[in-house]
Amino acid sequence: METILFLAHTDDDGALGRVALEALTGATQLRSQMPGAKLAFGILGADTATATQSASGCGADAFYAVAGVDFAASRYASDAAALEAICRAAGATIVVAPATARFNRVMPGVAQRLNGRIDTHVSGFTVNGDELRVQRGFYRQRMVATLTRSVRPWFLTVDGGVFQPWAGASAAVSVQMLDVTLGDALRRTTVTGYQAPEANAQTIRPDANLLFVAGVGWTKKQSDGQVHLDEAASAILGFLDKASASLGSSKSLVDQSSEGHNVFSFMSHLNQVGQTGATPRHPKGLSTCCHGEEPHVVGWRFIGERRAINLDANCGWAQGKADVVYVADAFELVRKITKLL
Ligand SMILES: Cc1cc2nc3c(=O)[nH]c(=O)nc-3n(C[C@H](O)[C@H](O)[C@H](O)COP(=O)(O)OP(=O)(O)OC[C@H]3O[C@@H](n4cnc5c(N)ncnc54)[C@H](O)[C@@H]3O)c2cc1C
């Protein structure tokens, strides 16, 4: 019989982050598909009370926590010690954890300490009889593999955007606080703070709720016969800043930039979405000045609700590829939305 352990860390505000809540939904669904399986909840952080309380109704049979200032920030040595202790206390055979930067760094090491195996970027579970199978994309998500393993414990880090965030009423639960003592050797690294680029400097933001895509139309002559690059740049950056959105691009726009034409300095090929670009995951997407041709739209596979702004009522987005198409001037509309934001 499997014991599924859901693992999470608190965010800076003491709560569970979105990706963690999504992975919790995945863990509860997995448990419901495996009759007889036990579910345990494990968490680490400076103060784990708020996060544990918010997830207390998830139906776990046991709750474990490692809390204290030593576990506030992401540090490999202390995180690995805490997670190892939780896995051992829970007797976990399957570990489900969110693919956050903090866990991506430490989880393979924890799997190694427990002589287990790990699969990362998991995008789905299926259960066939007693056998658990997981899905994972390869080759820029163009191929989906279904994997199974007999080795336990089996660690699975789940990508964001796969499950709905868990939401449920809280319940009275008893939490086992595990005492993890850290020697000086495990405290040699000190986290002094974050250095994060401004929202408008770091345009690719995998955790954003919205993907904002710019197409080459932003650089074309507009109805007055003129090109308005500066206005385009300020409209795009203004919106990104207000909406904290992630910036995607069509291939034509980033190709144009790199050929020495009029460059949007905040954009590179890394922003390109599509067949030969990225396949990001976001709950929502807004395409602007982009035609919506198939090689581009194929990169929207994991975008939830899709909207597009295009002057052309017959653009590709209107051919069943978007939920809503605004037939409008993106310069005007994006400026207006930004003002409202
Ligand atoms: C093998 C192969 C791989 C490819 N891979 C990719 C890929 O990974 N990603 C990708 O994006 N493309 C890819 N492409 C290219 C793709 O087919 C399209 O050529 C490209 O996506 C077009 O970019 P676009 O929509 O920005 O430009 P365009 O097709 O020129 O469209 C510009 C749009 O802007 C609109 N517009 C102009 N002004 C305004 C305004 N003021 N307001 C609103 N709308 C306006 C126009 O109506 C037009 O629809 C690939 C092609 C091939 C052959």
PDBQT file of the ligand as one rigid body, heavy atoms in Angstrom, charges set to zero:
ROOT
HETATM    1  C1  LIG A 401       8.920  25.664 -39.519  1.00  0.00    +0.000 C 
HETATM    2  C2  LIG A 401       8.326  26.923 -38.957  1.00  0.00    +0.000 A 
HETATM    3  C3  LIG A 401       8.402  27.138 -37.598  1.00  0.00    +0.000 A 
HETATM    4  C4  LIG A 401       7.861  28.296 -37.039  1.00  0.00    +0.000 A 
HETATM    5  N1  LIG A 401       7.923  28.484 -35.691  1.00  0.00    +0.000 NA
HETATM    6  C5  LIG A 401       7.320  29.566 -35.158  1.00  0.00    +0.000 A 
HETATM    7  C6  LIG A 401       7.317  29.775 -33.744  1.00  0.00    +0.000 A 
HETATM    8  O1  LIG A 401       7.872  28.997 -32.959  1.00  0.00    +0.000 OA
HETATM    9  N2  LIG A 401       6.681  30.878 -33.247  1.00  0.00    +0.000 N 
HETATM   10  C7  LIG A 401       6.067  31.792 -34.087  1.00  0.00    +0.000 A 
HETATM   11  O2  LIG A 401       5.526  32.789 -33.587  1.00  0.00    +0.000 OA
HETATM   12  N3  LIG A 401       6.095  31.634 -35.414  1.00  0.00    +0.000 NA
HETATM   13  C8  LIG A 401       6.694  30.551 -35.960  1.00  0.00    +0.000 A 
HETATM   14  N4  LIG A 401       6.700  30.418 -37.314  1.00  0.00    +0.000 N 
HETATM   15  C9  LIG A 401       6.227  31.563 -38.135  1.00  0.00    +0.000 C 
HETATM   16  C10 LIG A 401       4.725  31.663 -38.190  1.00  0.00    +0.000 C 
HETATM   17  O3  LIG A 401       4.229  30.819 -39.203  1.00  0.00    +0.000 OA
HETATM   18  C11 LIG A 401       4.288  33.111 -38.509  1.00  0.00    +0.000 C 
HETATM   19  O4  LIG A 401       4.991  33.551 -39.640  1.00  0.00    +0.000 OA
HETATM   20  C12 LIG A 401       4.545  34.102 -37.387  1.00  0.00    +0.000 C 
HETATM   21  O5  LIG A 401       4.018  33.607 -36.176  1.00  0.00    +0.000 OA
HETATM   22  C13 LIG A 401       3.868  35.416 -37.751  1.00  0.00    +0.000 C 
HETATM   23  O6  LIG A 401       4.150  36.385 -36.774  1.00  0.00    +0.000 OA
HETATM   24  P1  LIG A 401       3.100  37.552 -36.472  1.00  0.00    +0.000 P 
HETATM   25  O7  LIG A 401       1.767  36.975 -36.239  1.00  0.00    +0.000 OA
HETATM   26  O8  LIG A 401       3.704  38.404 -35.398  1.00  0.00    +0.000 OA
HETATM   27  O9  LIG A 401       3.151  38.427 -37.818  1.00  0.00    +0.000 OA
HETATM   28  P2  LIG A 401       2.101  38.669 -38.961  1.00  0.00    +0.000 P 
HETATM   29  O10 LIG A 401       1.648  37.390 -39.562  1.00  0.00    +0.000 OA
HETATM   30  O11 LIG A 401       2.692  39.673 -39.865  1.00  0.00    +0.000 OA
HETATM   31  O12 LIG A 401       0.844  39.298 -38.208  1.00  0.00    +0.000 OA
HETATM   32  C14 LIG A 401       0.815  40.592 -37.690  1.00  0.00    +0.000 C 
HETATM   33  C15 LIG A 401      -0.599  40.855 -37.246  1.00  0.00    +0.000 C 
HETATM   34  O13 LIG A 401      -0.659  42.094 -36.597  1.00  0.00    +0.000 OA
HETATM   35  C16 LIG A 401      -1.942  42.638 -36.829  1.00  0.00    +0.000 C 
HETATM   36  N5  LIG A 401      -1.898  44.077 -36.535  1.00  0.00    +0.000 N 
HETATM   37  C17 LIG A 401      -1.147  45.045 -37.127  1.00  0.00    +0.000 A 
HETATM   38  N6  LIG A 401      -1.352  46.238 -36.528  1.00  0.00    +0.000 NA
HETATM   39  C18 LIG A 401      -2.253  46.030 -35.547  1.00  0.00    +0.000 A 
HETATM   40  C19 LIG A 401      -2.877  46.862 -34.570  1.00  0.00    +0.000 A 
HETATM   41  N7  LIG A 401      -2.628  48.178 -34.493  1.00  0.00    +0.000 N 
HETATM   42  N8  LIG A 401      -3.741  46.296 -33.705  1.00  0.00    +0.000 NA
HETATM   43  C20 LIG A 401      -4.037  44.978 -33.756  1.00  0.00    +0.000 A 
HETATM   44  N9  LIG A 401      -3.491  44.145 -34.665  1.00  0.00    +0.000 NA
HETATM   45  C21 LIG A 401      -2.607  44.659 -35.542  1.00  0.00    +0.000 A 
HETATM   46  C22 LIG A 401      -2.217  42.310 -38.279  1.00  0.00    +0.000 C 
HETATM   47  O14 LIG A 401      -3.615  42.332 -38.543  1.00  0.00    +0.000 OA
HETATM   48  C23 LIG A 401      -1.607  40.902 -38.394  1.00  0.00    +0.000 C 
HETATM   49  O15 LIG A 401      -2.603  39.910 -38.187  1.00  0.00    +0.000 OA
HETATM   50  C24 LIG A 401       7.243  29.264 -37.895  1.00  0.00    +0.000 A 
HETATM   51  C25 LIG A 401       7.166  29.026 -39.268  1.00  0.00    +0.000 A 
HETATM   52  C26 LIG A 401       7.709  27.871 -39.785  1.00  0.00    +0.000 A 
HETATM   53  C27 LIG A 401       7.606  27.671 -41.258  1.00  0.00    +0.000 C 
ENDROOT
TORSDOF 0
